[in-house]
Amino acid sequence: MTQTQVHCNRIARSSGEHCHEHHQLMLGWRGAMDYEFTRGSERLVLGQAAILPHREPHTYLGRQDDSEVLVIDLDGDDPCLAALEQSCSLALRESLFAEARALSLPPTLLPMVEFATERLKAAHTAEQRTLVNHQLAVLFVSQFCQLLAQDTLEATRRSRLSASALDAFIDERLARPPDNPALAEAMHLGQSQLHLLCQRQFGLTPQQYVMNRRLQWARYWLCQTRRPVGDIALDLGFADVSSFSRAYRRRAGRSPSEERRSR
């Protein structure tokens, strides 16, 4: 795959199993298709969609002769997606594609699905198909991001992250810093909810919060103890002193050794 693209897949009554290296969105169009992924099984029909992160194994089974699915494949290096992330202040991997899930589309989006299939069929030349494919794909991704943000906002309006609980969980795992799934499970949240709450409360992604907490400990040990820098780096889960020094300099504006000397 050379760029983000959208295409219509005729499923009919065929079946199979997939696992790709790219993120994928599937939208029901005609007929019905059953699919199964790590969180369970669902039926894909018009008005329903599926969000599949990369390397998410899933099986499918067409239920009718006319079963057809609209599929969006995402290229991780697509500059248009990078611009979308920057304009919306989000990271697709930590929000939209944090986990596999089914999603119901609002009625206002159904004409857009029909419009996309018509435009795909109307494109005659290879150049037209490439341009239309890419434009439609990015448009759908932006719509999905808005949908997810709205759903997550509704689900988290009554929620609030406990900074002390988050800090305590991270502190117990400094040598092996927790990833987003572990943080979300510990906070009893979905990964997209965790991402939104972190951004809303702290102005940071979950992993930026984890890094900040690790470097707070680094500053304490550098200023209040005589522990060797190498020991501090390993105890905070860094592969070596160099990676620790780079991370510390980015946050504090000086190296760990300079921090220690200043105290």
N, C-alpha and C positions, 0 to 999 in steps of 0.2 A: 504494500500500500504506500502510495507516494503522497497522498494528502487526505484530509478529512473528506468523506464522501457519503452520499445517500443513494440507496438503490432499492428497488422492489424485488423481493425474493418470492417466487412462486413455490409454495410448500406442498400444495395439494394434500395427498395422504402419505407423503414420504416421512421418514423419521431419520434421526441421526444423533450424533454427539459432537460437541464443539468445545474448544478451549483455545482462544487466540491471545496474541501478545498485545492486542490493542483494546481500548475501551469500546463498548458498543451500546447503542440504544436500539431497542426494537419496539415498533408500534404496530398494533393490530390494524389491518386494513380490510381484507375480505375474509369471510369464513372464520374459522377458529383454529388455533394451534395451541396444544398443551406443551408446556416446557417445565423442566425441573432443574433447580439449582440448589446451592448449599442451604438456603433458608427455607426450602420447601418446593411446592409445585403450584403453578398458576395456569390459567387459561388466557391466551392473548386473543382479544377480539377488538373491534373498533371501539375506541374510547379507553383502551387499556394499553399500558406500555411496560417495558422491562428495562432496568438499568443493570448492565453487566460490566463490572470492572475487568481489566485485563487478567488473564489466567484464571478466570472464573469458569469452571467446567459446567456445562449445561447440556441437557438433552432436549429434543423437540419431537413432536408428533403432530402432523397435520390431521385435522378432523373432517375436512370437507374437500370436495374436488376442486373448489375454487379458492382454497386457503392461500392467502397472500399476505406477506409481512413487509412493512417498510423498515429498512435497516439503515442505521447511521454508524459508520465505522470512523473512529477518531484517530488521527495521526498525532502522536504526542509532540512532534516537532513543528506542527502547523503554526505559523506566525499569527494567523487570525485568531486561533484559540488563545495564544499567549496574550494578544491584545485584549481579548474578551476578559481573561482572568485579571489583567491589570485594571481595566475600566470598572470591573465589578468588585475588585478587591477580594478575590476568592482564588482558591487553589482547587482545580477540578478534582484532583486525586483525593483531596481531604474533604471535599464536600459532595459534589454530585456523584463521584465514583468511589466514595469511601467504602461502600458495601453494596452487594447485589440486592435488588429490591424490585417489587412491582409498584406501579404507580397508576392512578386513575387520572385521566385527562379531563379538564373542564370542557363543557360543551363548546366554548369559544374556540378551542383548538382543533375541533374535528374538521371544520372547513379547510384548515391549513393542511391536514393530512391528505384530503382530496385534492387540494391545489398542488401539492408536491407530486403526487402520482401523475396528475395530468401534465405538469411541466416536464417530468422525466420522459413521458411518452412523446411529448411534442418536440423535444430536442432531437434534431436529425443528424447534424454533423458531430464529429468527435470533439471538436472545440466547444460547441454548444453544450454537449453533455457534460464535459469537464467543468465548465463554468457554472452551469445550473446545479450540478451535483454538489459542488463545493459551497455555493451560496446557500442552498437549502439546508445542507448539513449544519453549517454554522448557525443559521437561523433557528433550527430546532434545538441545538445545544443551548443557545441563549434563552429560549423559552423554557427549557427544562430547568435551567439554573434558577429562573424566576419562580417557577412552580415549587421547586424544592425549598427555596428560601422562604416563600410564603407559608408552606406547610410546616417547615421547621420552626418558623417564628411563632406560629400559632401554638405549636406543641411546647415551646420553651418560654412563652410569656409568663407562665406560672412557675418556671424553674429558675434556679440560680445556682451557680457553681460555688461550692465552699472552697475558698482559697486554702484554708487550713487543711481540709481533707485532701485536696489535690497535692499540696506540699508534702504532707505526711506520706502519701502513696509514693511520690517521686523519691523522697528521702530514703525510703526503705529499699530503693532499687537504683541507687546512684551508680553503682558499678555496671549495671545493665539497664540503662534508661528505658522506661516503658514506651512502647509505640502507641499509636492512636487506638487500636482495638482494645489494648489492655487498659488504657486510661478511660475509655468509654464504658467498658464493663465495670470498672471500679466505681465510676460515678453513676452507674445505672442509667446510662444515656445511650442513644444511638450515636454513631460517629459524626453524622452531620449535625446533630444537636450539640454535641461537644464542641465542634468547630465553631458553630454560630455563637454559643455562649462565651467561649474564650475570646472570640473577636469582639463581642459586644461588651464584655466586662473588663477585659484586660488589653484589648487592642492587639492581641497576639494570636497566632495559630497555636494549637496544642503543642506542637513540637518546639515552637519558639519559646513557649512558656517553660517547657521542660529544660531547654538549654539555659534559659535565664536562671532557673532554680539551681542547676548544676554550677553555674558560674558564680552565683551568690556564695555557695559553699567554697568554691575555689578562692574567692576573695577573703573569706573568713580564715581559711587555713593558711593562706599566704601571709596575712597580716597578724594573726594571733598565735601562730605556731611556727616551729622550725622544721616542719615536715619537708622533705625534699620535693622539688617540683615534679619529678618523675613519679613519685608515689601518689601525689595528688592527682596527676593526670590519669593514672590507672584506676584509682579509686572512684573517679568520676566517669569512668566508662570510655575514655579516649584511647584510641589505638596506640598513640605515642605522644611524646612531649611536643613534637612539631604541630600536630593537629590541635592539641590543647592550647598551645601558644597562639596559633592563628585565631581560634575561636575567642580566646580571652582578649586579644588585641582588638578584634572587631567590636567587642562590647565595651571594653574599658578604655581603648585608645592607647594602651601600652601593654608591654609584655608582662608575663607573670613575674619575671625577675625584676623588672622595673617597678612593678607594684610593691614587691617585697622591700626593695631598697628605699622606696618613698616612705615606708612606715618605720 
